[in-house]
Amino acid sequence: MNIHEYQAKQVLKAYGVPVAHGLPAFSVDEAVKAAETLGGPVWVVKAQIHAGGRGKAGGVKVVKSIDDVKSEAKRLLGSTLVTHQTGPQGKVVQRLYIEEGSAIDKEFYLALLVDRETSRLAFVVSTEGGMDIEKVAHDTPDKIINVSIDPATNICPHHVRAIAKALKLPMSGPQQKQLAKLVTELHRAFVEKDMSLLEINPLIVTKAGDILCLDAKINFDSNALDRHPDIKELRDVTEEDPKEIEASKFDLSYIALDGTIGCMVNGAGLAMATMDIIKLYGSEPANFLDVGGGASKEKVAAAFKIITADPKVKGILVNIFGGIMKCDIIAEGVVAAVKEVGLKVPLVVRLEGTNVELGKQILRDSKLNVIAADDLDDAAQKIVKAVGKG
């Protein structure tokens, strides 16, 4: 689960992490009042959406008068912000964050995440903080340093020294002490709140020599939200794909993508392989969808309806390898969904495993226009071909 920048800073502030002072605003009047409360003389008006790249897209503006705060608030609220992470459809700005301006001396990048190679938490840091961190990662990856944290020891002085060295900060003195506290509290917040990503970009040193988090992005492990009702309350469903929200009601693992072939698969690994082979044959998947091992007929029907509700879908591939999941249950769910919503695009079904013959018989008896496939390779070729003809 993602949260907005201002919410992330509230979470970090509770752990004593230094953040710039700011206030959220949901209207122009609230933005003006927030600026007056903060006092100026410089403010930053920030669009609040669940996507990076806001600065480059015009969603972050530094202003020097209350009138300019009002003008920027009018411009941003209700507008559609298109960034490299939103896709061409963009996201509508419904919230702002009015923050006091900061006198920046240096900018850094700092993130804390789960390193899959080591199965440990790791700080990822760079002296090249700011809006072009993706370009840095692509062009000069040597400027991005990983500092792995052993879970048996957690944060130690040598971790702080390694981060200070990577950021070219003093190895002793006030800034080193600030960095030690920052790193320790970020790690504590990450672990205690079951985060999956904590990104500060930029982390700055002010002209007064203080370390400050000027931005904050936090993702939480959705499987752990029941342990954190305070975090759960921060969810903004208006920032989420309606299809993904609907899928969550049925405990379906669904992620919307930009392609044209809808996929319904059981098992995350098989779902990834299905998407890969669709790309291999020249098309793009419209979603990742894992119905799980013990899905019911109703759950399968709900999954199928979510796929068909996507206007981008020009064809559907059902790929089931029945172990715990029975092929007849899949077939019954598909038939039920098609009878309810109709079938306006090609449908290729590959079934294998438990009760496979019964599942195939159910599909045959339904008289649906289903294209049967013998294996995954055959299924992928058939759906790509069918969509191409369409």
PEMO-V684054 format. One record per run of one state. SS is the DSSP state (H for helix, E for strand, - for the rest). FROM is the first residue (numbers start at 1). LEN is the number of residues. Records with the same first field share a line. If there is no record, write none. Layout:
SS = FROM-LEN / FROM-LEN
This chain:
- = 1-1 / 3-2 / 14-5 / 20-2 / 26-2 / 39-4 / 48-12 / 64-2 / 77-3 / 82-9 / 93-3 / 101-3 / 116-4 / 127-6 / 140-1 / 150-7 / 168-6 / 193-2 / 207-4 / 214-3 / 221-1 / 228-1 / 233-4 / 240-2 / 250-3 / 257-4 / 266-2 / 281-4 / 286-1 / 291-6 / 309-6 / 323-4 / 342-4 / 354-2 / 366-4 / 373-3 / 390-1
E = 2-1 / 19-1 / 22-4 / 43-5 / 60-4 / 80-2 / 91-2 / 96-5 / 104-12 / 120-7 / 144-6 / 195-12 / 211-3 / 217-4 / 253-4 / 261-5 / 285-1 / 287-4 / 315-8 / 346-8 / 370-3
H = 5-9 / 28-11 / 66-11 / 133-7 / 141-3 / 157-11 / 174-19 / 222-6 / 229-4 / 237-3 / 242-8 / 268-13 / 297-12 / 327-15 / 356-10 / 376-14
